Amino acid sequence: MAITPKSKMSQEVLAWRDPSMDSVLGTETPKDPNKGYIALLGWSINAIKAAQKFDRRYIVVAPDWAADFCTANNIPFIPWDFVRLNDRSMEIAEKLKAEGVDVAIPLFEETVEWSGAINSVLLNNPRMYGQSILFRDKALMKRRAQLGGIRVGIFEEAHEKDDIIRFMKRVNQTLLKLDGDPDDPIHVKAFDKAGCLGHRMIRTLEEIDTIPDEEYPLLMESHLSGWEFAVEAWIHDGKIKFLNISEYVTLGYSVFVPATKELEGWREAITKQIELLVKTFDIQFGLIHPEYFVTSDGTMYFGEVAYRPPGFKAFELIERAYGFNAYQASMLVFDPKSTKEEVDAFFPREVVDAKGYAGCFGVYPRRRVVSKLEMPKECIEHPYFESHELVAPAEETVPDRSAFGTHWGLVFFFGDDPIKMRDLLKSQEELDFYV
């Protein structure tokens, strides 16, 4: 794609210029024409910065609103609105093929389906589109997992509130609950949203009424009491090349990497589960982000799997802990021109090569009315504190937290003790960041 000279940019466009970017400084890593040409689907500044420091050619495919930024910063760009696949969907695949692009990489949940459709053309593999649907539709995902012999909890689809009421009553009846006993909670999740977004825990029948009609259909799941964790695994030629275990402290609030020795003790069993997942979903390349539960009796249950970078800045946490760029790792394993030797040489050794433990906490105001951001001393004066991305409140009234993924920003920590990290992240839940 042609780059617009600075002299031909309007002042309005130039206002978006970031003088620190390699594409502006002229310090981009030279691109190797013998390696893959990659399309980044969606928008991530960190992914773009990683691509500029990597030896693969790249192009960004994002909505129109990104055009001025890309023009101002010499970023190769094609505008595309990622609405649901329609009659025009083939157009972007043909555009990228004509450009010489080898593979498309999804940067967020809404582009997973698009990457499958585009890659089915670029890689001449029609099955890839169907595979991407499995990653997007949580009900289909669960059924595919079951067919592969992967253990899952009880699940059903809900099209209206009555479906949730029936499911919750049936689950608790199965658990032999008596009148007056507190109900076991259930989980409801959006079919096609990322991770925690749209994820609610329902503890009472009354809470069902708080779910807006527009969120249906939903996936309903029984609650599993146990240890929940996530995995980030880079796959090349059907083989796991690097497997990180992310330890959740509190779902929707905090996570750190690598995990504690206690959770890492499950690595062999977790690896076998990931290998089964790779086989069941026929994953040949890319980055997967599955979530699991380990119950008190040691049984491991599959939660869900995503085919894109995880939330809570997990890629950034992995880079802080291990030193390698997780976005570049994804570009490497997605690239059909990458060799086994190149991939093997890229990744460090799991756990033992980590320089420390990196964690983050998602802040949500504890007060109903707030007027300013005020970082607690217990947070910023802790030796593990590194940075935060919180901003002053735009409005004073704090809405009820509707789902686990609706935090106001992240606080980042780094240290050498996983137990201290876990306790520190837990303690943040008792602090007021907005007052």
C-alpha positions in Angstrom: 0.0 0.0 0.0 1.2 3.5 -0.9 2.3 5.7 2.0 1.1 9.4 1.9 4.0 11.8 2.2 3.9 14.2 5.1 3.8 17.2 2.8 0.5 16.0 1.4 -1.2 15.5 4.9 -3.7 18.0 6.2 -3.1 19.5 9.6 -6.2 17.6 10.8 -4.5 14.3 9.9 -1.0 15.4 11.2 -2.6 16.0 14.6 -2.7 12.2 14.9 1.0 11.8 14.4 2.9 9.9 17.1 6.6 10.8 16.9 7.6 7.8 19.0 6.4 5.2 16.4 9.1 3.4 14.4 7.2 4.1 11.2 7.6 7.9 11.9 11.1 7.7 13.2 12.2 5.6 10.2 13.5 2.8 12.5 11.1 0.0 11.4 12.7 -3.4 11.3 13.5 -4.3 7.6 10.8 -6.6 6.2 11.9 -9.9 4.7 10.0 -10.5 1.4 10.6 -14.3 1.7 8.6 -14.4 4.9 4.8 -14.0 5.3 2.8 -10.9 4.6 0.3 -10.4 7.4 -3.1 -8.7 7.7 -4.0 -7.5 11.2 -7.8 -7.5 11.5 -9.1 -5.0 14.0 -7.3 -2.4 16.0 -4.5 -2.7 18.6 -1.7 0.0 18.9 0.5 -2.6 20.7 0.0 -5.1 17.8 1.0 -2.4 15.3 4.1 -1.4 17.3 5.0 -5.1 17.5 4.6 -5.5 13.7 6.9 -2.5 13.1 9.6 -4.2 15.2 9.2 -7.5 13.4 10.5 -8.7 10.1 7.2 -9.5 8.5 5.3 -7.2 6.1 2.0 -6.2 7.6 -1.2 -4.3 6.8 -3.9 -3.1 9.1 -7.6 -3.8 8.3 -9.8 -1.6 10.6 -12.8 0.6 10.5 -12.7 4.0 8.8 -12.1 5.9 12.1 -8.6 4.5 12.1 -7.7 6.0 8.7 -6.3 9.4 9.9 -4.1 7.8 12.5 -2.7 5.3 10.0 -2.1 7.9 7.4 -0.4 10.3 9.9 1.9 7.5 11.1 2.7 5.8 7.8 0.9 2.6 8.7 -0.3 0.5 5.7 -4.1 0.4 6.0 -7.3 -0.8 4.4 -10.6 0.4 5.7 -13.3 -2.2 6.5 -16.3 -2.3 8.7 -16.6 -5.6 10.5 -20.3 -5.9 10.4 -21.8 -9.5 10.2 -20.6 -11.4 7.2 -22.7 -10.6 4.1 -22.7 -10.5 0.3 -19.7 -8.1 0.3 -17.6 -10.2 2.6 -15.6 -11.8 -0.2 -14.4 -8.3 -1.3 -12.0 -7.9 1.6 -10.5 -11.4 1.0 -10.0 -10.7 -2.7 -8.5 -7.3 -1.9 -6.0 -8.8 0.5 -5.2 -11.7 -1.9 -4.5 -9.1 -4.7 -2.3 -7.2 -2.2 -0.2 -10.5 -1.8 -1.2 -11.1 1.9 -0.6 -14.6 3.1 -2.7 -14.7 6.3 -5.2 -12.7 8.4 -4.8 -12.5 12.2 -7.8 -11.5 14.4 -7.0 -8.9 17.1 -10.3 -9.0 18.9 -13.4 -11.3 19.2 -15.5 -9.6 16.4 -12.8 -10.3 13.8 -12.4 -14.0 14.5 -15.1 -15.0 12.1 -13.7 -12.6 9.5 -10.3 -14.1 9.8 -11.8 -17.6 9.2 -13.6 -16.4 6.1 -10.6 -14.5 4.8 -8.1 -17.3 5.5 -10.3 -19.8 3.8 -9.6 -17.8 0.6 -6.0 -16.9 1.3 -5.0 -20.4 2.4 -7.4 -22.2 0.1 -9.0 -24.0 2.9 -12.8 -23.7 3.0 -13.1 -25.5 6.4 -11.4 -22.5 8.1 -14.5 -20.5 8.1 -16.6 -23.2 9.8 -13.8 -23.6 12.3 -13.9 -19.9 13.2 -17.7 -20.2 13.9 -16.9 -22.8 16.5 -14.7 -20.2 18.3 -17.4 -17.5 18.1 -20.5 -19.4 19.0 -20.2 -20.6 22.6 -23.0 -23.2 22.3 -21.4 -24.8 19.2 -18.0 -24.6 20.9 -19.3 -26.6 24.0 -20.9 -29.2 21.7 -17.7 -29.7 19.7 -15.8 -30.1 22.9 -18.2 -32.7 24.2 -17.9 -34.6 20.9 -14.1 -34.6 21.4 -14.4 -36.2 24.8 -13.6 -32.9 26.7 -15.3 -32.6 30.0 -17.8 -29.7 30.3 -20.4 -28.6 32.8 -24.1 -28.6 32.1 -25.1 -26.1 29.5 -28.2 -25.0 27.5 -29.2 -22.0 25.4 -31.6 -19.4 26.6 -33.8 -17.4 24.2 -35.9 -15.7 26.9 -36.0 -15.2 30.7 -38.2 -18.2 31.2 -35.5 -20.4 29.8 -33.1 -19.2 32.5 -35.6 -19.7 35.3 -36.3 -23.3 34.2 -32.6 -24.0 33.9 -31.7 -22.6 37.3 -34.6 -24.5 38.9 -33.6 -27.8 37.2 -29.9 -27.4 38.1 -30.8 -26.9 41.8 -33.3 -29.7 41.8 -30.6 -32.0 40.5 -28.4 -30.9 43.4 -31.2 -32.0 45.8 -31.7 -28.5 47.2 -34.5 -28.2 49.7 -36.9 -25.3 50.3 -35.0 -22.6 52.1 -31.6 -23.7 50.9 -29.7 -21.1 49.0 -29.6 -21.8 45.3 -26.4 -22.7 43.5 -25.6 -19.9 41.1 -25.5 -20.3 37.3 -23.6 -18.4 34.7 -25.0 -16.7 31.6 -22.8 -15.6 28.7 -23.3 -13.9 25.4 -22.9 -16.4 22.5 -20.3 -14.3 20.7 -18.7 -11.8 23.0 -15.2 -11.8 24.3 -14.5 -13.5 27.6 -16.0 -11.6 30.5 -18.1 -9.2 28.4 -21.7 -10.2 28.8 -20.8 -12.8 31.5 -23.0 -12.7 34.6 -23.3 -14.9 37.6 -27.0 -15.4 38.6 -27.5 -16.2 42.2 -31.2 -15.6 42.6 -34.2 -15.8 40.3 -34.8 -12.0 40.8 -31.4 -11.3 39.2 -32.7 -12.8 35.9 -35.0 -9.7 35.5 -31.9 -7.5 35.3 -30.8 -9.0 32.0 -31.9 -6.8 29.1 -33.9 -8.4 26.3 -31.4 -7.4 23.7 -28.7 -9.6 25.2 -30.6 -12.8 24.2 -29.8 -15.5 23.1 -27.5 -16.5 25.9 -25.5 -19.6 26.9 -26.4 -20.9 30.4 -23.9 -23.0 32.4 -23.9 -24.7 35.8 -21.5 -23.2 38.4 -18.3 -25.2 39.0 -16.7 -24.6 42.4 -13.0 -24.8 41.9 -9.9 -23.1 40.6 -10.4 -21.2 37.4 -7.5 -20.3 35.2 -6.6 -19.5 31.6 -4.1 -20.7 29.2 -2.3 -18.9 26.3 -0.9 -21.4 23.9 0.8 -20.8 20.6 0.3 -23.5 18.0 2.4 -24.2 14.9 1.9 -27.2 12.6 -0.6 -28.7 15.1 1.9 -28.6 18.0 2.1 -26.5 21.2 5.2 -24.3 21.0 4.7 -22.3 24.2 2.1 -22.7 26.9 1.5 -20.0 29.6 -0.8 -20.6 32.5 -2.5 -17.4 33.7 -3.7 -17.5 37.3 -7.0 -15.7 38.1 -7.1 -14.2 41.6 -10.7 -13.1 41.2 -12.6 -13.6 38.0 -13.1 -10.2 36.2 -10.8 -8.4 38.5 -7.2 -9.8 38.6 -4.8 -12.1 36.9 -1.0 -12.8 36.9 1.6 -14.8 35.0 3.3 -17.2 35.4 1.1 -19.1 37.9 2.0 -20.2 41.4 3.9 -23.5 42.0 0.6 -25.0 43.1 -1.2 -24.3 39.8 2.0 -25.0 37.8 1.9 -28.4 39.4 -1.0 -29.1 37.1 1.0 -28.2 33.9 1.3 -31.8 32.6 -2.4 -32.4 33.0 -3.2 -29.0 31.5 -0.9 -29.7 28.6 -2.7 -32.9 27.8 -6.0 -31.1 27.9 -4.7 -28.4 25.5 -3.4 -31.2 23.1 -6.9 -32.7 23.2 -8.4 -29.3 22.5 -6.1 -28.8 19.5 -7.0 -32.2 18.1 -10.7 -31.7 18.7 -10.9 -28.3 17.1 -8.4 -29.3 14.4 -6.1 -26.3 15.2 -3.0 -26.2 13.0 -1.7 -22.8 13.8 -2.4 -19.6 15.8 -2.9 -18.5 19.3 -5.6 -20.0 21.5 -6.9 -18.8 24.9 -8.9 -21.4 26.7 -10.3 -21.3 30.2 -10.6 -24.2 32.6 -11.8 -25.1 36.1 -10.1 -27.6 38.4 -12.5 -28.9 41.1 -11.6 -30.0 44.6 -11.3 -33.7 43.5 -8.9 -32.8 40.7 -11.3 -33.0 37.8 -10.6 -30.5 35.0 -13.5 -28.9 33.1 -13.3 -26.9 29.9 -14.9 -23.5 30.0 -14.4 -21.9 26.6 -11.7 -21.1 24.1 -10.9 -17.9 22.1 -8.8 -17.6 19.0 -7.4 -14.1 19.5 -5.4 -12.1 22.1 -6.9 -12.4 25.6 -8.3 -9.5 27.6 -6.7 -7.9 30.7 -3.6 -7.1 28.7 -2.4 -10.7 29.1 0.0 -10.3 26.1 1.6 -7.4 27.8 1.9 -9.3 31.1 3.5 -12.2 29.3 6.0 -9.9 27.7 6.8 -8.3 31.0 7.4 -11.7 32.6 9.2 -13.4 29.8 10.7 -10.7 27.6 9.2 -11.9 24.2 6.5 -10.0 22.4 3.3 -12.1 22.4 1.9 -10.2 19.3 5.0 -11.1 17.3 4.7 -14.7 18.6 1.2 -14.8 17.1 2.4 -13.4 13.8 5.1 -16.1 13.7 2.8 -19.0 14.3 0.1 -17.7 11.9 2.6 -17.1 9.1 2.5 -20.1 6.7 6.1 -19.4 5.7 7.5 -19.7 9.2 9.8 -22.7 9.7 9.8 -25.1 12.7 13.3 -24.0 13.5 12.4 -20.3 13.5 9.4 -20.9 15.8 11.3 -23.1 18.2 14.1 -20.5 18.5 11.7 -17.7 19.2 10.1 -18.9 22.5 11.9 -19.1 25.9 11.4 -22.0 28.3 8.2 -22.0 30.2 8.3 -20.8 33.8 12.1 -21.2 34.3 12.9 -18.4 31.9 10.5 -15.9 33.5 12.1 -12.8 35.0 9.4 -12.4 37.6 5.6 -12.3 38.0 3.5 -9.7 36.2 -0.1 -9.0 37.3 -2.9 -6.6 36.7 -6.1 -5.5 38.5 -9.2 -4.3 36.9 -10.7 -1.3 38.8 -14.4 -0.8 39.2 -15.6 2.0 41.6 -16.9 0.7 44.9 -18.9 3.9 45.5 -22.2 4.9 43.8 -21.1 8.5 43.3 -17.5 9.6 42.5 -15.9 12.9 41.6 -12.2 12.1 41.0 -9.5 9.5 40.6 -7.3 9.1 43.7 -4.7 6.4 43.6 -4.5 4.7 47.0 -1.2 4.8 48.8 -1.5 1.1 49.5 -1.3 0.5 45.8 1.2 3.0 44.4 3.6 2.8 47.3 3.8 -1.0 47.1 7.2 -2.1 45.7 5.4 -4.2 43.0 3.4 -1.3 41.6 4.5 -0.3 38.1 1.8 1.7 36.3 -1.9 2.3 35.7 -4.2 3.4 32.8 -7.0 4.8 34.9 -8.5 8.2 33.9 -10.6 10.8 35.7 -14.3 9.9 35.8 -16.4 11.3 33.0 -19.6 11.3 35.1 -20.2 11.1 38.8 -22.9 8.4 39.1 -21.5 4.9 38.9 -23.8 2.4 37.1 -24.3 -1.1 38.5 -21.6 -3.4 37.2 -23.5 -5.4 34.6 -20.8 -8.0 33.8 -17.3 -9.2 34.8 -15.6 -7.4 31.9 -16.8 -3.8 32.5 -13.9 -2.5 34.6 -12.8 1.2 34.3 -9.1 0.5 33.7 -6.1 -1.6 34.8 -3.4 -1.3 37.3 -0.1 -3.2 36.7 2.3 -4.9 39.1 5.6 -6.8 38.8 7.5 -8.7 41.4 9.5 -11.8 42.3 7.0 -13.7 44.6 3.8 -15.2 43.2 2.2 -15.5 46.7 2.9 -11.8 47.4 1.5 -11.0 43.9 -1.7 -13.0 44.5 -2.3 -11.4 47.9 -1.5 -7.9 46.6 -4.0 -8.3 43.7 -6.7 -9.6 46.2 -6.1 -6.7 48.5 -6.9 -4.2 45.7 -10.5 -5.2 45.9 -10.8 -3.4 49.2 -9.4 -0.1 48.0 -11.1 3.0 46.6 -9.5 4.3 43.4 -12.4 6.6 42.7 -13.7 8.9 45.5 
